[in-house]
Amino acid sequence: MKTAFIFDIRKYSIHDGPGIRTTVFFKGCPLICAWCHNPEGQSPVFEVMYREGRCIRCGACVEECTQDAVRMNDNLVVTNPKECIVCGTCTEFCFSDAREIIGKEVTVEEVMTEIEKDIPFYEESNGGVTFSGGEPLLQKDFLVEIARACKEREIHTALDTCGFAKWEALEEVSKYIDLFLYDVKIIDDKKHKHFTGVSNKLILSNLKKLLNLEKKVTIRIPLIPFFNDDEKSIREMIDFMLKLPNSNGIDILPYHRIAAEKYKSLNINNDLRNVKEHLKDKIISVEKIFYEHGLNVKVGG
């Protein structure tokens, strides 16, 4: 029986493809984007999320920790990541739900049970299921099986992907995916490596191959301050897009700081913690440039 490692199944989503959708979030990603809005999806292992604002400083987690990894320091609860084995004991004794284990192993049958509950909403809204993350292609075998099961139930499927995977894996999955939500972050490979940890050559190559197979693809461009919002980056992006076969359109996704608390709760360094969101005029001006070049573009997913 195939299993997957996920961190959430979100119901009634309206930003992950057409209609009302159920989004399955896979855990683990080959990229480490500085602006990632799902940092809990980066690591392929269990993690403890500690929400300081919920903590009542009762000390139960300190007392029950089997590794002496959780301690009280000046009325603050501090966890030593080198000593924590993520056993979950502290979460079981947390009376305010300030501590939570992120990540769970699931079967195809378990996920399909949740998906099938929402079929009436799909039928009314022309919605379906979106596989997101993290990066679902890291767990390709499970992804193929769950996508195939959805197609057998005539459920619309979408895959939100960074595209960093072997072409053979992407090609196999594509047989069961109705829509790809495909991230293209920047054309400059050096900047791509610096801010995401990997080259973009495979990503851009896979995108071209998908489009040549006439797969339905919506290209998603995260608009990030100091990364790809300058004139040169935008011009290079437009030049690249104009050379592609027809896509299903382009979504510009403005940077937002909504994930700031997640970084803090996971004790992950947030390199963009002091970066401000774009003003509306900036977003409109970028959208206009794409539009003036004849590209089918909109803001938001």
Secondary structure, DSSP 8 states (H G I E B T S, - for coil): --EEEEEEEEEEESSSSSSSEEEEEES--S---TT-S-GGGTSSS-EEEE-GGG-----HHHHH-TTS-EEEETTEEEE-TTT----SHHHHT-TTS-EEEE-EEEEHHHHHHHHHTTHHHHHHHT-EEEEESS-GGGGHHHHHHHHHHHHHTT-EEEEEE---S-HHHHHHHHTT-SEEEEE---S-HHHHHHHHSS-SHHHHHHHHHHHHTT--EEEEEEE-TTTT-SHHHHHHHHHHHHTS---S-EEEEE---TTHHHHHHHT---TTTT-----HHHHHHHHHHHHHTT--EEE--
